């Protein structure tokens, strides 16, 4: 993923989680001590949240900050070795 794709993913995830928890933007701002314009700029993609902002939003949502980011789908050496072994066994 490119940086822009990751940024868009994080924004979408923040908005999705807020809505799924039944919170308004104002409630998030109040609980996280954000100005409403600041938070609106984050959800609209006009501002990129800092790591500390992401942590504060995660605290408001009572989730792990990692939940905002896409999973790393890169394969490890062990995964690749297992796949090669399975392929070789199937020959």
FENJO-V687611 format. One record per backbone hydrogen bond with DSSP energy under -0.5 kcal/mol. NH is the residue of the N-H (numbers start at 0). CO is the residue of the C=O. E is the energy in kcal/mol with one decimal. If there is no record, write none. Layout:
[[NH | CO | E] [NH | CO | E]]
This chain:
[[5 | 1 | -2.3] [6 | 2 | -2.7] [7 | 3 | -2.4] [8 | 4 | -2.2] [9 | 5 | -2.7] [10 | 6 | -2.3] [11 | 7 | -2.5] [12 | 8 | -2.5] [13 | 9 | -2.6] [14 | 10 | -2.3] [15 | 11 | -2.7] [16 | 12 | -2.7] [17 | 13 | -2.3] [18 | 14 | -2.4] [19 | 15 | -2.8] [20 | 16 | -1.8] [21 | 18 | -1.6] [22 | 17 | -2.5] [27 | 23 | -2.0] [28 | 24 | -2.5] [29 | 25 | -2.5] [30 | 26 | -2.7] [31 | 27 | -2.6] [32 | 28 | -1.0] [33 | 28 | -2.1] [38 | 34 | -2.2] [39 | 35 | -2.6] [40 | 36 | -2.1] [41 | 37 | -1.4] [42 | 38 | -2.4] [43 | 39 | -2.0] [44 | 40 | -0.6] [44 | 41 | -1.0] [45 | 40 | -1.6] [46 | 40 | -1.9] [48 | 46 | -0.6] [53 | 49 | -2.3] [54 | 50 | -2.3] [55 | 51 | -2.2] [56 | 52 | -2.6] [57 | 53 | -2.4] [58 | 54 | -2.1] [59 | 55 | -2.0] [60 | 56 | -2.3] [61 | 57 | -0.9] [62 | 57 | -2.3] [66 | 63 | -2.3] [67 | 64 | -1.8] [68 | 65 | -1.7] [72 | 70 | -0.7] [79 | 75 | -2.2] [80 | 76 | -2.8] [81 | 77 | -2.4] [82 | 78 | -2.1] [83 | 79 | -2.5] [84 | 80 | -2.6] [85 | 81 | -2.4] [86 | 82 | -2.3] [87 | 83 | -2.8] [88 | 84 | -2.5] [89 | 85 | -1.5] [90 | 87 | -1.1]]
